Amino acid sequence: MKSANHSTPKKPIARRGFLKATGAAALATGVWSEVGAQDSTSANQKLKILCVGTANRAAADVAGVQGEDIVALCDVDRNYLDRASAQFPNAKLYADYREMIAAEADTADAIVIGTTDHHHAPASLRGIAAGLHCYCEKPLTHTVEEARIISEAAAAKGVATQLGTQIHAGDNYRRVVEIVQAGVLGDIKEVHVWVGKGWGGGELPTKADPVPEHLSWDLWLGPAQERPYAAGRYHPAQWRRWWEFGQGTLGDMGCHYMDLPFWALNLRHPTSVEAEGPAVHDETCPLGLTVKYKFPKRGDAPALDLTWYDGNQTPKEVAGERVPGSGVMFVGTEGKMYAGYSNYRLFPREKFADFQPPKQTIAKSIGHHAEWIKACKDGTPTTCNFDYSGALSETVLLGNVAYRTGKQLDWDAKNLKATNCPEADQFISKEYRKGWEVKPLA
């Protein structure tokens, strides 16, 4: 059974020369043009790709597309940029992706974004508005509203998209989805998802440190509100702890692990979300969190409760079974299944001692980045496109909205509103510094 929402891009690649009549400079100011993906490119022709971010997770994404033509690289850290430039000596170099997109969009085909979370939407939207096919790291955006804006923009432009949930391409996830969708576990009304990691804690620095010469701090802040640089507190590794830049452990890992039940059970939007954790800190994310989502019936599938746990609230036992530090537990009327990235186990063990998996119906992936590259060239589907992963990201981020309000949210997904909690609006969207706005396409 093929999962819903894994749709095909409206048009295949690529759109060289189409910005001449629209003015590429508008892309840097947030005035969106009406161009979209045009024409097509042969499977043997290399994509011309722009890369935003070049180190750490971004380096892996650049490596994933290095068989294509990397025409430009962007990074706010000159040390990282110089290192990447040594690998791609013909690529043009930029510190500001707004300038890069404005200058290169008329000849480029696609953009890869591997930045801090708060830059995902500003970079993605500018690339999509320019008609570029878009690959972006998870979570898709920094806010719930941004995820909706980006997914709708991608659909309007007809570009090929893929979220950086690399494990989605693994064989084990495919086998788990087949087992669930074959009905082996019966009706599933309960799912538990947990990750034993704790991105949170800390206080706002009380003094400013000198900004290193190799770092463009104002560009690193980008859409975020201004604050002084503090050595070792934000760039390069600690930004996930801070609400202004990341979304803690839930934002970091939710799209990886919640992806599996979303795919297997055809989930879309919850109707209710509530969260438990320590007292809310204005600046930093919690070191442990529990989030309870309620999903409605989907066709013949019953309503579902999904519970997320992270950090110091990670359980050692789930549904009566001892479990590793991270994973997913499906609880059905006919059995239970634990699943991680690379393995699964069925319970009760005695019942499934002679278990034979159902026939494989989901084809082996050609590779996570390769799927996207192929989609850019010929319009074939990607499995983590922004329609699917936009709803996934919205759901993940809603957990932190519920936590920060301290209330159970009755969720109206169509209108992006917590109908019983108007104070949630401040966390569903946010304010941007001038020049970095994220707005729906005109």
N, C-alpha and C positions, 0 to 999 in steps of 0.2 A: 504494500500500500504506500503510495507516494504521499509524502507530507504536503500539507497545504502551505501556501505562501512562498514557495521556492520558485518564484516566477522568472520568466525570461525577459531580458532587457528588450525594450521596444525596438531598438535599432542596433545593428552592429556598428563597429568603430567608424569612424574617425573623421576628423573634421579639420583638415588642414586648410588654412586660408579663410575660414569663415568669419573671423573677427574683424576683417578689414573694414567692413561697413558699419560696425557697431562701436568701435572705439575701445581698445583693450584697457585704456587707462581707467575706465569706469569700474573695472573689477577691483581696483585697489581702494575705491571709495565706497563700495557697497551699493552701487547703482547697477542692478542686474540687467543684463541684456536678454534678449529672447532667442538666443541661438540654442541649438540642440545638437545631438549626435547626428552626423550626416555621413552619407556615402558608405563605403565599406573598404576593408583592407584584407588582402589575401593572408591566409594563414601563415605563409612563408615570409611576409613582410614584418619587420620588427616594429613594435610599438615605440613611440617616442614618449618617454616617461619623465615626469617631474617628481622629485623625492623631497618631502618635507620631513626633516629629522634624519639623522645619519648614524646615530650611535645607540648602543644598548638595544632595546626592542626594535627600534627603527633600523638598526644595522641588519637584523635578521630579515626584515621586510625588504630592504634594498637587495639583500642577497637572494631573496625569493624571486625577484624580477630581473636579476642581473643579466639574464640571457637576452633581454630586450635592449633597447637603446636608451641608456640613462643620459638625458640631454641636459639636465640641470639638477643641482643639489642645493638644499637650503638648510641652514642650521644657525642658531643664535650663538653657538659655542664655536669659536674659530678653530680650536684644537680638534674638535670632532670633524669640522668641515674639511680641514686640511688633510686629516687622515683618510676621509672618504674620497677626497679629490685625488689622492695618490693612487687609488684603485680605479677611478674613472677620470683620467686626466683630460678628457675632451668635454667633460660636463661643465657648464657655466655654474658659477657659484653665487649664492645669495644668502643674506642674513634675514630678509623679510619675505615671507612667502607671498604676500600681497603684491610686491614688486615682481617676484618671479612669475606669478600667474599672469599678471598684466603684460609682461614682456614676452613670455614664451607660449601663451595659450594658442596663438594663431598657427603655430606649427607643431605643438605637442598633441598627444592623443589621450594621455591618462596621467593621474596623479596618485602618489602613495603617501599616506600621512601616518607618521609614527611619532607623535609629539606627546606632551603632557595633555591630560584630558581637556583642560580648558581651552586648548587650541583646536580640538577636533572639529567642532562645528564651524568656527570661522574659516578654517582652511578648506574643509570639505565643501561648504556652501559656495565659496569663491571658485573652487575648481569645477563644481557641478554647473554653476551659472555660466562658466566659460565653455560648457559642453564637454568637459573632460570626464572620462570614465574614472571612477574613484574607488580606491582601496583605503580603508581607515582602520586603525587599531581600535580595540575595545576599551571601554564602552564606546558606542558610536559617538556619544556627546557627553557634555558635562551636566546638562539639565534635561528634564523630561520634555519640555517644550522644544528644545533644540532637536531632539530625536525626531519629533513629528515634522518639524520644518525640513530637516535634511532628507527624510524618507520621501516626503511629498515633492521636494525639489528634484530628487533623482528620478522619480516616476515621471514628472513633467518633462524633464529633459531627455528621457529615454536612454540614460547612460548605464553601462554595466557597473555593478557595485559589489563589494565584498567586505564584510567585517572581519577583523583579525581574530577570529575564533578558530585558530589553526587546528585544534583537536577535532573539530567537526569533520575533518577529512580523514580521520583515523578509522581503521577497520572496526575497532571495538564499538565505537558509538553506533556504527551502522548495524552491527549484530544486535545490540541492545534495542534499537528502534524496531528491528524486525520482530524480536521476541515480544515486545510490548504490543505492537500492532497486530500480531498474530493471535492475540488473546490468551497467551500462555498463562498470564497472571490473573486473568479474569477482569472484572471491572476494577479500575484503579481510582480510588477516591482520596488517596493520601500519598504525598511524596515528601521526602525530606532531603535537603541539600545542605552540605556543610563543608567548610574549608578552615583548616586549622592555621590560620594566619591572622595577624593583627596589625593592620595599618592604621595607627591612630595614636593619640596622646601627644602631649607637649604643650608648651605655652608660647605665646607670641614673643619673639625676641625683643629685648628692651633696648638694644643698641644696634646701630648700623655698622656693617663692615665695609671696607673698600671693595668695590666691584673689580674682579679680576679683569685684566686687559683683554683677555680672549673672549669675554662674555658680554653680549649685548643685553643688559638686564632689562631695559625698557621693552625690548622686543620679546624677551622671555615672559614678562608680565602680560604683554599683549592686551587681551580683552579684560584682564583682571584689574581690580582697583590697585592704585599705586601703594607700594610699601617699600621700605629700605631692603637692600640686599643683606642677607645674614649667612655667613659662611657655614656650609654643611646642613642648613635647615630646609632648603628648598631644592636647589639644583646641585647635583643631578639626580639624587636618589630618594629624597625624603618628601617630595611634593605630594604624594598620595595621601599623606596624613592630614592635609589642610583642605578645608572646605572650599577655599578660594581657587584651588587648582585641581583637586581630585575628589574622589568619593569613597575613600577608605578601602577596606577589604571587599565590601560589597561591590563597589565600582570596579575594583581590580579583577576579581575572580568570578563575580556573578554571571557574566555573559559566557564564561567557559563552562561552568557547571550547570547553570539553569538552562543552558542551551539544550541539554539532553532531554529533560522532560518537555521543554517547549516543542522540540522536534517530534519526539515519540508520541506525545499526547495532543498535538495540534493546538497548543495553547496560543492565546493572543493577548487579551487584556484582562487583568483581574477586576473584580467588582468591589473588593474590599482589601485593605492593607492596614496592618498594625505592627508596631515594633516595640521591643523591649531592650533596654541597655542601660548603661550608666547615665548619670545626669548629663544633659546635652551641654557640650562646650561650644562656644561661639566660633572658635577658630579651628579646632581639630576634631577629627573623626573618632568614633569610639574604638576601644581596644577589643570589644566584643559586642555582638549584636545578634538578636533573634528577630526574624521578620516572618509574619504569618500572612500569606496571600490566599484569597478565595477566588477561584475561577468558576465561571458558570458552566452549565451543560454545553456540550459541543456535539450536535447531532444526537446519536445514541449514547455518547459517552456521558457518564454522570458528572455532576459538579465535583470540584476537586479542591482539597486543601493542600497548599504547598508551604513548607516551613524551611526557612534559611537560618543557618547558624554560622557564626564565624568567631575567630579570635578566642578569647577565654570563655566563650559560651559554646564552643564546639563540643558536641556530645561524644562520649566513648561508647555508648550503646544506643542503637536506633531500632525501634520497632522490635525490641527484644533480642537484637543481635549485636555482638561486639563488632565494631567497625574500625577501619583505619582512620587516619587524620583528616581525610577529605573524601568526598564521594557523593553519590546519589542513592537513595533507597526508594524503590517503588513498592507500595503496599497495595496488593490486590485481593480480590475475594478468593482467588485460587492459589495465591502464593506471594512471595516477596522476592525482590531482586536488588542486590547491591551492585552498583556499577561505578568504576573509576575510569581513568583515561584509557587504561590498557587491559582491563579484565572485568569480568562480572561473575557473580555467584547467585545461585537460586536457593531459596529457603521455602519450606523445610528441606534440609539436605536429603533426608530419607526419601521424600516424595520425588525429588528430582535426581536421584542417584543415577538413573539410566536416561537422563534427559538427552534428547536429540534436537538440536536447533532446527527451526523451520528453514525452508528453502530460502536462499539468499535472493532478495528482491531489490536491494539497493546496490548499485554497481560500485566497484572499487573506485575511489577518487583518483583522478590523474595528478592530484596534488592541490593543496589549498590555494597557493598563488597561481598555479597553472590553470585552475578552473577559471579564475578571474581573467587571466590573460586570454584564454580561449574565448571567453564571453565578450571581451573587448573586440576581438577580431571577427567573430562570426555570430554573435548574439545568442549562443547557447546559455542555458541557465547557470547561475551560481547558486549554491545552496545556502549562503549566508548573505544574500542581497539585503539592501537597506530596508525593504518592505518587511521582511522577516525579522531582521536584526534590529530594526527600528522599534518594533513592538517589544522585542526582548529587552532592549536597552531601556525603554520607557518603564517597563515593569521592574527591572533591577533598580533603577534610580528612585522609583516610587518608595522603595523600602526605606531609603534615607529621608525622604520627605516625611513619611509617617513618623520616623524616629525623631526628627527635629521638631515636629509639631507636638509630639507627645500624645497624639490622638489616633484612634482608628479612623481611617478615611473611607468614606463611601465614594467610590471612584466612577466618574462619568468619563469614560475614555474618549468618546466622540468629541467632547468639548474641553478635554483636559482640565477637568474641574473636580475637586473634592467637594461634593455638594453640601456636606455638613461641616466643612472646615475652611472658611475663606482665608485663614492665615496660612494655609498651605501654598497659596499663590506665590509668595515670596521665595519659595524653594523650587517651585515648578519652573519658574523662569528667573531671569536675573538681569541686572544692569550691566552695560558694557562701556568701556572707555570709548571715546569718540574715535571713529575710524576702524573699529573692530566689530561693529554690530552684526547680529545674526537676525535676519528678517525673512519672512516668506518671499518667494519670488513674486514679482509683480505679475 
